[in-house]
Every structure is written in C-alpha cells, then in structure tokens.
Amino acid sequence: MKTTISRLYDSYDDAARAVNGLVDAGVPHEDISIVANNADGRTVPTVVETTEAGTGAGTGAGIGGLLGGGAGLLAGLGMLAIPGLGPVVAAGWLAATAAGAVAGVAAGAVTGGIVGALTNAGVSEDHAHVYAEGVRRGGALVTARVDDERLTVANAVLDRHGAIDPDARGRAYRDSGWSRFDERADPYTPEQVARERRVYERGPMV
C-alpha cells in the first residue's frame, strides 16, 4: 500500500534536495512530483503550457511523459501554467494530475487544479489549500506516493531539508486576511514573491 506525503519549501533548491533524498531512499521517480513557482525565471529544457482548462489533459500527458528516458525527475522539469499559480516548473504525477483535473473542471467536476489533485490523493483540504497558496507565493511543493515500509524514512528525508509547517504557515496566511487558495486570483509577481520570501527568512513560521 502507498501513502501520499507532501511538503512545502520556501525555495526550489531545498525542494530539489528533498527530491534527490527521496530517490536515494528508494522512492521511484514515477512516484515523486515537484511543482515550483517560476518567479525566478528558472530555465527548463521542455516547455509545456496550459492557458485554458480545456487543454489540461494534453498537458498532463506531456508532463507525465517527461519522466521517461532515464533523464531523472529534475532533469525533466517542464513549464506548466496552473490556474491561480501562474507559470510553474513541474514534473511528475501530481503535475499531470493537476492538469488533468483542470480539464475535469471544464467537463463539470467539482474540484480541479492543484487543490483537487492533492485532495484526491489523500491530502487534507486545509493542507492542500496552504500548499497551493505556498507555491503561488514563491514556494515549491514535493509530493510522493510511498510504500508503507519506506514511509518513516521518506518523511524524515522530506523534513530534513527545511520543510515548512503547513499548520503554522496557514495561521500566518490567515492572520494576513487569507482564507483559502483561489485559483482565480492573480499570480504573484516576482517582486511580491521576493517580498514574501523575505518575510519568512526573518519570521518564525519555518
């Protein structure tokens, strides 16, 4: 049996180290996903864009296919636009599922996008909203489906690389007037992302 585990990081580099740690711990590439804000203009070799809900299914197939060829998860990062997040660099099953969920919303599904993909995978709705908002504000989300025998090790790997506490970060967001992730909201600008990161470099919610 596999359990879905997720962690949010304030920097792509921390998330990338977590991904590599999961691979070293024996979690297969195909069970790991990363979705990271691209406000830094990170260059990736493959560009896959979704600007309308109806194109999500094709994008999902493209992102999922980036894992092939032995290139490795991080080497296969592609560009993806997810509603509410703006441009992100992403690879793995969650990115593919989120893009497919966007298409599902167009077809009449209740919940789509990244929040729907996370909750459908077993993440609590509250944490899913915090994770999505965290990516919107400049963070990077790592999600993995892990066999039960590797679960303790995988959780320790993810915590080792500076994962934030979603409950504490959610309280911080709500203290500033936020209530839940809104995919209709404008994506953060690079300036807003930089300002947000400075808050948590100083702040206690790490």
C-alpha positions as CSV (number, residue, x, y, z in Angstrom):
1,M,0.0,0.0,0.0
2,K,1.2,3.5,-0.8
3,T,0.6,6.7,1.2
4,T,0.8,10.2,-0.3
5,I,3.1,12.6,1.6
6,S,3.7,16.3,0.8
7,R,6.0,19.0,1.9
8,L,6.2,22.7,1.0
9,Y,9.5,24.5,0.8
10,D,10.3,28.2,0.6
11,S,13.0,27.6,-2.0
12,Y,13.3,25.4,-5.1
13,D,16.8,24.3,-4.0
14,D,15.5,22.8,-0.8
15,A,12.8,21.0,-2.7
16,A,15.3,19.7,-5.2
17,R,17.4,18.3,-2.4
18,A,14.3,16.7,-0.9
19,V,13.5,15.0,-4.3
20,N,17.1,13.7,-4.6
21,G,16.9,12.4,-1.0
22,L,13.7,10.5,-1.8
23,V,15.3,8.9,-4.8
24,D,18.3,7.9,-2.7
25,A,15.9,6.4,-0.2
26,G,14.5,4.2,-2.9
27,V,11.3,6.0,-3.9
28,P,10.8,5.6,-7.6
29,H,10.9,8.6,-9.9
30,E,7.4,7.9,-11.1
31,D,6.1,8.3,-7.6
32,I,7.6,11.7,-6.9
33,S,6.3,15.1,-8.1
34,I,7.6,18.6,-7.8
35,V,5.7,21.9,-8.5
36,A,7.7,25.1,-8.0
37,N,6.9,28.8,-8.6
38,N,8.9,30.1,-11.6
39,A,9.2,33.7,-10.5
40,D,12.9,33.3,-10.6
41,G,12.7,32.6,-14.4
42,R,14.3,29.2,-14.0
43,T,15.3,27.8,-17.4
44,V,14.0,24.3,-18.2
45,P,14.6,22.2,-21.4
46,T,10.9,21.5,-22.2
47,V,8.1,24.0,-22.4
48,V,4.6,22.7,-21.9
49,E,1.9,25.4,-21.4
50,T,-1.7,25.3,-20.4
51,T,-3.6,28.6,-20.6
52,E,-7.2,27.2,-20.9
53,A,-8.9,24.5,-18.9
54,G,-9.7,22.5,-22.0
55,T,-6.1,21.9,-22.8
56,G,-5.2,20.4,-19.5
57,A,-5.5,16.7,-20.4
58,G,-2.9,17.0,-23.2
59,T,-0.6,19.0,-20.9
60,G,-0.9,16.3,-18.2
61,A,0.2,13.7,-20.7
62,G,3.2,15.8,-21.7
63,I,4.3,16.4,-18.1
64,G,3.9,12.8,-17.1
65,G,6.0,11.8,-20.2
66,L,8.9,13.9,-19.0
67,L,9.9,11.2,-16.6
68,G,10.9,8.8,-19.4
69,G,14.3,8.1,-21.0
70,G,16.2,7.8,-17.7
71,A,16.8,11.6,-17.6
72,G,15.6,11.8,-14.0
73,L,12.8,13.8,-12.5
74,L,14.6,17.2,-12.0
75,A,16.2,17.0,-15.5
76,G,12.7,16.6,-16.9
77,L,11.2,19.8,-15.5
78,G,8.7,21.5,-17.8
79,M,6.8,24.7,-17.8
80,L,3.1,24.5,-16.8
81,A,0.5,27.2,-16.1
82,I,-1.9,26.1,-13.3
83,P,-4.8,28.4,-12.5
84,G,-4.0,30.7,-9.6
85,L,-0.3,29.8,-9.6
86,G,0.8,31.2,-12.9
87,P,3.9,29.7,-14.5
88,V,5.5,26.9,-12.6
89,V,8.2,24.4,-13.2
90,A,6.9,21.0,-12.7
91,A,7.4,17.3,-13.2
92,G,5.8,14.1,-12.1
93,W,2.4,12.6,-11.4
94,L,0.9,15.5,-9.4
95,A,1.6,18.0,-12.2
96,A,0.0,15.6,-14.6
97,T,-3.0,15.0,-12.3
98,A,-3.4,18.7,-11.7
99,A,-3.5,19.5,-15.4
100,G,-6.0,16.7,-15.9
101,A,-8.1,17.9,-13.1
102,V,-8.3,21.3,-14.8
103,A,-9.7,19.6,-17.8
104,G,-12.1,17.8,-15.5
105,V,-13.5,21.0,-14.1
106,A,-14.2,22.1,-17.7
107,A,-16.2,18.9,-18.0
108,G,-18.2,19.5,-14.8
109,A,-16.0,18.2,-12.0
110,V,-16.4,19.9,-8.6
111,T,-12.8,20.5,-7.7
112,G,-9.9,20.8,-10.0
113,G,-6.4,22.2,-10.3
114,I,-3.7,21.6,-7.7
115,V,-6.1,21.5,-4.7
116,G,-8.3,18.9,-6.3
117,A,-5.2,16.8,-7.3
118,L,-3.9,16.9,-3.8
119,T,-7.2,16.1,-2.0
120,N,-7.9,13.3,-4.4
121,A,-4.5,11.9,-3.5
122,G,-5.4,11.9,0.2
123,V,-4.0,15.3,1.4
124,S,-6.3,17.1,3.8
125,E,-8.2,20.0,2.2
126,D,-6.8,22.5,4.7
127,H,-3.2,21.5,3.9
128,A,-3.9,21.3,0.2
129,H,-5.0,25.0,0.2
130,V,-1.9,26.0,2.2
131,Y,0.4,24.1,-0.2
132,A,-1.2,25.7,-3.2
133,E,-1.0,29.1,-1.7
134,G,2.6,28.5,-0.8
135,V,3.5,27.7,-4.3
136,R,1.6,30.8,-5.5
137,R,3.7,32.9,-3.1
138,G,7.0,31.5,-4.4
139,G,7.4,28.1,-2.8
140,A,8.0,24.6,-4.1
141,L,5.9,21.5,-3.3
142,V,7.2,18.0,-3.3
143,T,4.7,15.2,-3.2
144,A,5.4,11.5,-3.2
145,R,3.5,8.2,-3.1
146,V,5.5,6.0,-0.8
147,D,5.2,2.3,0.1
148,D,4.4,1.8,3.8
149,E,7.8,0.2,4.5
150,R,9.6,3.3,3.3
151,L,7.2,5.8,4.9
152,T,9.2,6.6,8.0
153,V,12.4,7.2,6.1
154,A,10.7,9.2,3.4
155,N,9.0,11.5,5.9
156,A,12.4,12.0,7.6
157,V,14.0,12.9,4.3
158,L,11.4,15.5,3.5
159,D,11.6,17.1,6.9
160,R,15.4,17.2,6.8
161,H,15.5,19.8,4.0
162,G,13.7,22.7,5.6
163,A,10.0,21.8,5.0
164,I,7.6,24.3,6.5
165,D,4.9,23.5,9.0
166,P,1.6,23.8,7.0
167,D,-0.4,24.5,10.1
168,A,1.8,27.3,11.2
169,R,2.1,28.8,7.7
170,G,-1.7,28.5,7.3
171,R,-2.2,30.5,10.5
172,A,0.3,33.1,9.3
173,Y,-1.6,33.4,6.0
174,R,-4.9,33.7,7.7
175,D,-3.6,36.4,10.1
176,S,-2.9,38.5,7.0
177,G,-6.5,38.1,5.8
178,W,-6.2,35.0,3.6
179,S,-8.8,32.2,3.9
180,R,-8.2,29.7,1.1
181,F,-6.4,29.3,-2.2
182,D,-8.3,31.0,-5.0
183,E,-7.4,29.8,-8.5
184,R,-9.0,33.0,-9.9
185,A,-6.5,35.2,-8.0
186,D,-3.7,36.8,-9.9
187,P,-0.4,35.0,-9.7
188,Y,2.3,36.7,-7.5
189,T,4.7,38.9,-9.4
190,P,8.5,38.4,-8.9
191,E,8.5,41.4,-6.6
192,Q,5.7,40.0,-4.5
193,V,7.5,36.7,-4.3
194,A,10.7,38.3,-3.2
195,R,8.9,40.2,-0.5
196,E,7.1,37.1,0.7
197,R,10.4,35.2,0.9
198,R,12.0,38.0,3.0
199,V,9.1,37.7,5.5
200,Y,9.8,34.0,6.1
201,E,13.6,34.4,6.1
202,R,13.0,36.6,9.2
203,G,9.9,35.0,10.5
204,P,9.2,32.1,12.8
205,M,6.9,30.1,10.5
206,V,9.6,27.8,9.1
